[in-house]
Each structure stands twice: as structure tokens, then as C-alpha cells.
């Protein structure tokens, strides 16, 4: 198996706890990894999440940053660092009519199910242009509150089912934490991989994914279905060990989960 050229990561639960910054050790490991590989990170969050969680803590070396490919809002956007700034390669924005339909449907469902929380931390529903995100306790809710809000996913399953009745033309997904993300129907992480290959000199065999949810029905699974090699991490500390082994060029071929 040939050496990989780009290492791809989920952010929350893989590189850092939900909505938290990279710790100092992880930031330094990412810096070292960039000397040997391109690195891409995908997350549900908007562009500001990359600065708050990653860019404020890693290198400011232009050559290394040019090897980092951030993909906010579930891969509906992609950026490249060039001429000392982040340049947008694409953004799959909703039309005004599409956004209106999504936001009105979300309001209807929350009222119907009586699932508006008594206490919130910032907005419940956020328009991220290419993604509409519902966070059950608000966008800035503390991790300890999110953990106990909907641990069995039952509240989100009901919301998702009602939304799918109203706006079936969109993709409606619920993941870890308390969020529901709405994007274009055909956008998932397999689409993102294909965009990496379109915009950069990579082939499918060049890509290695490090995820925390590589199993059917979850958002990290689609790349696996198109043949991308993956390593499942058990969390941030495990990810650090994987990165250290990649930096040292250890043979990890037998540990990869091979795409279908």
C-alpha cells in the first residue's frame, strides 16, 4: 500500500472535545504532521470555529498553512491558504427561499413537540449560509449540559422525523452532542473527499481518515463507502498516539479499516 499524502480528521471528539480548543500537545502534533502530510479537517462549525479551536494555536508558517485544508459546515465549504489569507474554493450556499423554508419548518417542529429549552446559551438555530444548525441548548452551551440533554438521541430523532416530513429535499442529520445539521441533500463527507481530489493533486488512495464514528448511519461513514482507508479513534488521546505514529512513519497498514 502506497504512502498516504493527506490525513483527514473530524474535529470534535477526534482532535478536541466538543467546541474546545486544541490542547498544546495536539497543536504541536498537528504542526509536526504538516511537515510530512497535507491535513484536512471537517466540522459542523462555521469558519470562526477553526480560529477558536485550531488556527489560534498552531503554526503561522505560510508554507505549512498552505498544506492545511479547512472544511467548515460539514464540507459545504472549503478553503486554501495562499497570499497570507484563507481563500474560499467553494461554498454551497442556500438560496433565500431555501433558508426560509428550513427556518420556518424548524420553528413549527419545535413548537409542535414543545422542545424549546427553558435555558439557552446563545441561538438555538443558526444560519451558516450553506448549513442550518439547530443546537438544543444554544450554540455556546457548555459540554456538561449537552452531555445530559439527549444522551439516547430520542429528542433529536423525533425532531429529525418531523423535519423530514416537511423538508425532504434537504439532508437532515443528527450527530454527537445536541445538534441537527441541515445541508443540501447530496452533501456528505464522501462528497467532501471528492472535492479534495478535485481541487488538489490527490487520488483516493492518497487519503487516510481518522474518525470517531466510522460505522453505518453516522456522518463519518460515507467516505468509507467510496473506498477511503480509515482509522477509528477512541478519542483525543488516542488520536494523539495515531498522529505520533504517522509522524514516525510507522507501518499502520494492518490497522486501517478498508473502504467498501
N, C-alpha and C positions, 0 to 999 in steps of 0.2 A: 504494500500500500504506500503510495507516494506521500511525501510530507505535506501537511496542510499549509495553506497560505493565510487563511483568515480564521480567527477564533471569534465565535459569536456568543453573546450572553444575553439572557434575561437580566433584568436589574433587581427588582425587589425579590428577596428570598434567595437570590443567587450571588450577587455582588454586595448587597447591603440589605439590612432589614427594611421593611416597607416604609418608603418615603424618608429613609435616613441616609445620611452621607456615607461615602466610603470611609472606613476607618483608615488610619495611617498605613497600616501594613498592606491592606488591599490596594490603596492608591499607589504605593511603591511597586507592588507586584504588577499592576497594570502598566506602569512606566517601563518596567523591565520587559514585559511581554511585547510592548510596542517596538522594541529594538529588533525583534525576531519575526513578528507577525503583524498583519493588519488586525484590528479589533473592531467589532461592531457590537453595539448594544441597542436592544429594542426594549421599549417600555410603554405602558399605557399613558404615561405622563406627557405634558406639554414640554416645549423647549426649555422652559425655566427649570424643569426637574433635572436636566443634565447639568446645569450650572450649580444648582443647590446640592446635588448628590455626587457629581463627578468632577466637572471641569474646575471648580474652585480648589480642588485638592490634588490633581495630577499635574503633570508637566505642562509648561508653556512653550516647550520647544516646537517650533513650527514644523520641522520635518517629522517629528513624532506625531503631532496632532493631525498631520495630513494622512496618517495611517489609521486614524480613529474615525469610524463612520457611525454617527449617532442617528437613530431612527425613532423619533417620538411617536406618540399616539398610535401605538400598535403597528408601526411600519407604514402608516399612511403618509409619512413624511420622511425624507432622507436628506442629510447634509454632508458637505465635504469642506474641509478646512483648506483654504487657499487665499493667498494675499492677506494673511493675518486676520481673516474673518471666516465665519461659518456661512457658506453659500448653499442655498436650498437647491437640491436637484429635482425634487418634485414635491407636490402637496395635493392630495386627493380631497379637495375641499367640497363640502356640501353646498348645494345651491340654497338661496334664501328660502325657497319653497320647501325643500327637503328638511332644513333645520326647523322650520315652523311646524311641520308635520310631526317630527320627532319630539320636540319640546311639548307640544300640546298633548301628544299621546302619553308622555311621561307624567304630566300633571294629572291627566284623567286617571291613570292607573294608581298613582299614589293616593289620590282621594278615594277611589273606589275601594282600595284594600286597606285604607286607614293606616298607612305605613309611614306617615311623616313623623320623624322622631321629635320628642319634646325638646331635646337639646341638640344643637348642631355646632360644628366648627367650620365656619365659612359656608360656601354654597353647597346645596345638595346636588344640583345639576349644573355642569359646566360645559359651555360651548367651546370646543377646542378646534373649531373650523373643519377639520377633517374627521373629527370624532366627538360624539356627545357622551359624556361620562356622568353617571349617577353614582354618588357615594352616599351610602345610607346614613352616615352621621356628619357629612360635610367633608370637603376636600382636605381639611387640615386636622381631622380627628386624630387623637393620639392612638398609638398602636394598641395599648392595653384596652381601650374602649372598643376598637374594631374587632379584636380577637373574640370578645364575648357577645358581640352584636348578633351574628348569624353563623355560628360555628358549623351548623349542619346544612347550610345553604338553602334552607326551606323558604325563608322570606324572599331570597333572590330568585328562586325557581318560580315562585308564584308571580312575581313582577315580570320576569322574563316571559312566562307563558302568556300573560295578558298583553304584553307589548307585541309579541309575535302575531297575535290576532289582529292588532291594529296596524302594524307597520312591517308586514312580512317581506317587504322589498329590501330590508336592511339586515345586516348581521348583528345579532344581539347576544352578547357573551358575558358570562359572569365568571370571575376567577377567584383567586385567594383574596383575602382582605374583605372588603364590603362593597366592591364596585361592580357596576354593569357598564360595559362599553358598547357603543353603537357606532358601526362603521358601514362603508359600502359592503354589499353582500359578498362580493368576491375577494375581499381583503382579509388575508390571514398571514401567518408567518411563513408559509410556503411562498406566497406572493412576494413577501419581502426578500426571501432568498433569491428569487428570480430577478428582482430589481438589483440586488447586489451584483449578480452576474451580468446584468445588462449594462450597468454604469461603471463597473470596474473589471479589470482583467482577470477574472476568476472563472473557474469551471466548478461544477457541482462537487467534484472530488477534492477541490481545494478547501472546502468548508467543513469546519467542525463546530458543533453546537454544544454548549454547556447549559443545561436547563434543570429546573427542579420539578417539572411536571410533564415528562415525556411518556404519556400514555393516552389512549383514545379518549376523545371528548374534551380535552384540555387545550389551552391555547398554544402550548409548546409542542403539540403533537404534529401539526401539519407539515413542517419540514421533513419529519421522519418519513412521511408518506411519499415524498418525491425522491427519496434515496439519500438524504443527507445523514452523515455519520453524527452521532450524538453521544454525550456522556451525561448521565443523570447525576446531579449533585444533591447531597442531603442537606445543603445549607451553606451559609457563607464560609464557615471554617473549612468545610470540605472543598469548596471552590478554591480556596487559597492553596490547598495541597495539590489540586489538579494543575493550577497555574504554575506552581513551583516545578512540577514535573515537566510541564511543557517548556518552561524556560531552560531546564537542564537537558532537553531533548531526549527524555526517557521514552522507551518504546511502550506506548499505551494502546497499540492496535487491538490487542485482545480484549480490552475493556470497553471498546466502543459499542454502542448499540447501532446496528446497521439498519439503514432505511429499508422500507419495504420494497 
